[in-house]
């Protein structure tokens, strides 16, 4: 039994695989004002289509749909055919609120009501 397939068939299979990967994820990376679709997300990095994304390096923002998930420091780790794998050097969780510089106790008042008399 032979596992050889014509180049046209292999190209069609690769294109179909990339298309299904792009549809299955909502994650995207933004760098330098450009947005790139994440094909695979892993705990220690992610994978992009090498045709769409250049060799990214440095600080990027990772989004899941419209929600900002991480601010990451990345480096390109390896090229695998038409895919480029990136690894996190640092991945900081993005917060919706700024950090506080004081302790918030359980019974701390949330507001001060002035005397209206």
GROMACS elastic network, one bead per residue, 0.5 to 0.9 nm:
[ bonds ]
;  ai    aj funct       b0    kb
    2     5     6  0.85963   500
    5     8     6  0.82998   500
    5     9     6  0.64361   500
    5    10     6  0.64070   500
    6     9     6  0.53660   500
    6    10     6  0.63061   500
    6    11     6  0.86950   500
    7    10     6  0.50642   500
    7    11     6  0.60497   500
    7    12     6  0.85504   500
    8    11     6  0.51072   500
    8    12     6  0.61840   500
    8    13     6  0.86605   500
    9    12     6  0.50388   500
    9    13     6  0.61848   500
    9    14     6  0.86329   500
   10    13     6  0.50410   500
   10    14     6  0.61451   500
   10    15     6  0.85691   500
   11    14     6  0.51052   500
   11    15     6  0.61224   500
   11    16     6  0.86012   500
   12    15     6  0.51110   500
   12    16     6  0.61590   500
   12    17     6  0.86000   500
   13    16     6  0.51279   500
   13    17     6  0.61503   500
   13    18     6  0.87022   500
   14    17     6  0.50680   500
   14    18     6  0.62416   500
   14    19     6  0.85839   500
   14    82     6  0.89171   500
   15    18     6  0.52038   500
   15    19     6  0.61314   500
   15    20     6  0.86837   500
   16    19     6  0.50502   500
   16    20     6  0.62025   500
   16    21     6  0.86299   500
   17    20     6  0.52568   500
   17    21     6  0.62479   500
   17    22     6  0.87219   500
   18    21     6  0.50608   500
   18    22     6  0.61775   500
   18    23     6  0.86896   500
   18    39     6  0.77306   500
   18    49     6  0.79871   500
   19    22     6  0.51800   500
   19    23     6  0.63294   500
   19    24     6  0.87186   500
   20    23     6  0.51393   500
   20    24     6  0.61216   500
   20    25     6  0.89973   500
   21    24     6  0.51803   500
   21    25     6  0.66885   500
   21    38     6  0.86004   500
   21    39     6  0.54008   500
   21    40     6  0.74483   500
   22    25     6  0.59125   500
   22    26     6  0.80115   500
   22    37     6  0.68439   500
   22    38     6  0.73282   500
   22    39     6  0.56310   500
   22    40     6  0.88501   500
   23    26     6  0.76302   500
   23    39     6  0.87361   500
   24    39     6  0.80982   500
   25    28     6  0.84301   500
   25    37     6  0.80772   500
   25    38     6  0.70299   500
   25    39     6  0.66463   500
   25    40     6  0.76773   500
   25    41     6  0.87439   500
   25    64     6  0.85243   500
   25    65     6  0.88455   500
   26    37     6  0.76431   500
   26    38     6  0.76876   500
   26    39     6  0.89863   500
   26    63     6  0.81756   500
   26    64     6  0.57149   500
   26    65     6  0.51421   500
   26    66     6  0.88621   500
   27    36     6  0.88112   500
   27    37     6  0.63429   500
   27    38     6  0.54328   500
   27    39     6  0.79554   500
   27    40     6  0.87055   500
   27    41     6  0.80286   500
   27    62     6  0.71615   500
   27    63     6  0.55207   500
   27    65     6  0.58817   500
   27    66     6  0.88698   500
   28    35     6  0.65642   500
   28    36     6  0.54524   500
   28    38     6  0.50074   500
   28    39     6  0.85777   500
   28    61     6  0.84226   500
   28    62     6  0.59600   500
   28    63     6  0.53094   500
   28    64     6  0.65683   500
   28    65     6  0.74154   500
   29    34     6  0.82007   500
   29    35     6  0.56053   500
   29    36     6  0.51679   500
   29    37     6  0.64586   500
   29    38     6  0.66753   500
   29    60     6  0.66349   500
   29    61     6  0.56898   500
   29    63     6  0.62419   500
   30    33     6  0.64175   500
   30    34     6  0.55061   500
   30    36     6  0.63653   500
   30    37     6  0.89953   500
   30    60     6  0.57902   500
   30    61     6  0.52062   500
   30    62     6  0.65294   500
   30    63     6  0.78398   500
   31    34     6  0.53936   500
   31    35     6  0.65544   500
   31    36     6  0.82479   500
   31    56     6  0.78792   500
   31    58     6  0.87388   500
   31    59     6  0.72827   500
   31    61     6  0.67031   500
   32    35     6  0.84813   500
   32    60     6  0.79973   500
   35    53     6  0.88032   500
   36    48     6  0.74010   500
   36    49     6  0.85174   500
   36    52     6  0.69751   500
   36    53     6  0.64470   500
   37    48     6  0.67110   500
   37    49     6  0.79202   500
   37    52     6  0.84053   500
   37    53     6  0.87839   500
   38    41     6  0.68048   500
   38    46     6  0.67069   500
   38    47     6  0.59535   500
   38    48     6  0.52156   500
   38    49     6  0.78236   500
   39    46     6  0.74838   500
   39    47     6  0.55378   500
   39    48     6  0.54650   500
   39    49     6  0.70305   500
   39    83     6  0.87563   500
   40    45     6  0.86681   500
   40    46     6  0.55006   500
   40    47     6  0.50117   500
   40    48     6  0.72805   500
   40    85     6  0.89642   500
   41    44     6  0.83534   500
   41    45     6  0.63032   500
   41    47     6  0.64657   500
   42    45     6  0.50753   500
   42    46     6  0.54775   500
   42    47     6  0.82889   500
   42    87     6  0.89948   500
   43    46     6  0.80234   500
   43    88     6  0.87798   500
   44    86     6  0.85746   500
   44    87     6  0.58114   500
   44    88     6  0.56948   500
   44    89     6  0.85334   500
   44    91     6  0.87934   500
   45    74     6  0.80382   500
   45    85     6  0.73506   500
   45    86     6  0.54553   500
   45    88     6  0.52313   500
   45    89     6  0.89068   500
   46    84     6  0.85881   500
   46    85     6  0.60063   500
   46    86     6  0.54575   500
   46    87     6  0.66685   500
   46    88     6  0.83279   500
   47    50     6  0.88945   500
   47    83     6  0.65788   500
   47    84     6  0.56224   500
   47    86     6  0.60655   500
   47    87     6  0.88233   500
   48    51     6  0.86405   500
   48    52     6  0.76423   500
   48    53     6  0.66795   500
   48    82     6  0.88510   500
   48    83     6  0.58492   500
   48    84     6  0.54040   500
   48    85     6  0.66124   500
   48    86     6  0.79571   500
   49    52     6  0.55532   500
   49    53     6  0.62909   500
   49    82     6  0.62124   500
   49    84     6  0.62195   500
   49    85     6  0.89483   500
   50    53     6  0.53697   500
   50    54     6  0.66592   500
   50    55     6  0.80339   500
   50    79     6  0.80609   500
   50    80     6  0.89949   500
   50    81     6  0.84119   500
   50    82     6  0.54233   500
   50    83     6  0.50558   500
   50    84     6  0.53947   500
   51    54     6  0.74788   500
   51    82     6  0.71298   500
   51    83     6  0.82060   500
   53    56     6  0.72793   500
   53    84     6  0.84351   500
   55    75     6  0.84749   500
   55    76     6  0.64043   500
   55    84     6  0.80115   500
   56    59     6  0.89487   500
   56    60     6  0.86058   500
   56    74     6  0.76078   500
   56    75     6  0.68989   500
   56    76     6  0.65006   500
   56    86     6  0.81891   500
   57    60     6  0.81257   500
   57    73     6  0.75652   500
   57    74     6  0.55514   500
   57    76     6  0.65253   500
   57    86     6  0.86857   500
   58    72     6  0.78975   500
   58    73     6  0.51316   500
   58    74     6  0.53207   500
   58    75     6  0.66238   500
   59    71     6  0.71273   500
   59    72     6  0.56345   500
   59    74     6  0.65136   500
   60    70     6  0.84959   500
   60    71     6  0.59885   500
   60    72     6  0.53292   500
   60    73     6  0.63732   500
   60    74     6  0.73078   500
   61    68     6  0.72713   500
   61    69     6  0.77908   500
   61    70     6  0.59760   500
   61    72     6  0.60654   500
   61    73     6  0.87820   500
   61    94     6  0.89908   500
   62    67     6  0.87515   500
   62    68     6  0.62654   500
   62    69     6  0.57481   500
   62    70     6  0.51036   500
   62    71     6  0.61848   500
   62    72     6  0.71512   500
   63    66     6  0.62652   500
   63    67     6  0.55091   500
   63    69     6  0.52972   500
   63    70     6  0.70523   500
   64    67     6  0.52996   500
   64    68     6  0.65301   500
   64    69     6  0.64148   500
   65    68     6  0.81487   500
   68    71     6  0.80945   500
   68    93     6  0.86381   500
   68    94     6  0.62080   500
   68    95     6  0.82409   500
   68    96     6  0.87005   500
   69    92     6  0.85127   500
   69    93     6  0.60168   500
   69    94     6  0.53607   500
   69    95     6  0.80945   500
   70    91     6  0.59783   500
   70    92     6  0.53899   500
   70    94     6  0.50036   500
   70    95     6  0.87219   500
   71    90     6  0.82077   500
   71    91     6  0.58514   500
   71    92     6  0.52759   500
   71    93     6  0.65227   500
   71    94     6  0.62559   500
   72    88     6  0.64831   500
   72    89     6  0.74283   500
   72    90     6  0.55093   500
   72    92     6  0.61971   500
   72    93     6  0.86497   500
   73    87     6  0.85773   500
   73    88     6  0.59017   500
   73    89     6  0.53529   500
   73    90     6  0.50149   500
   73    91     6  0.64514   500
   73    92     6  0.87168   500
   74    86     6  0.64194   500
   74    87     6  0.56050   500
   74    89     6  0.54478   500
   74    90     6  0.70945   500
   74    91     6  0.84299   500
   75    85     6  0.88371   500
   75    86     6  0.56352   500
   75    87     6  0.56303   500
   75    88     6  0.67338   500
   75    89     6  0.70861   500
   76    79     6  0.81605   500
   76    84     6  0.71646   500
   76    85     6  0.61097   500
   76    87     6  0.64076   500
   77    84     6  0.76794   500
   77    85     6  0.56190   500
   77    86     6  0.51807   500
   77    87     6  0.60826   500
   78    83     6  0.86207   500
   78    84     6  0.60532   500
   78    85     6  0.53305   500
   78    86     6  0.72024   500
   79    82     6  0.74513   500
   79    83     6  0.60294   500
   79    85     6  0.62600   500
   80    83     6  0.50984   500
   80    84     6  0.60546   500
   80    85     6  0.74612   500
   81    84     6  0.79160   500
   87    90     6  0.89051   500
   88    91     6  0.61932   500
   95    98     6  0.70457   500
   95    99     6  0.83104   500
   97   100     6  0.87708   500
  100   103     6  0.77117   500
  100   104     6  0.86868   500
  104   107     6  0.85562   500
  104   108     6  0.66889   500
  105   108     6  0.52320   500
  105   109     6  0.89140   500
  106   109     6  0.88546   500
  109   112     6  0.73720   500
  113   116     6  0.87220   500
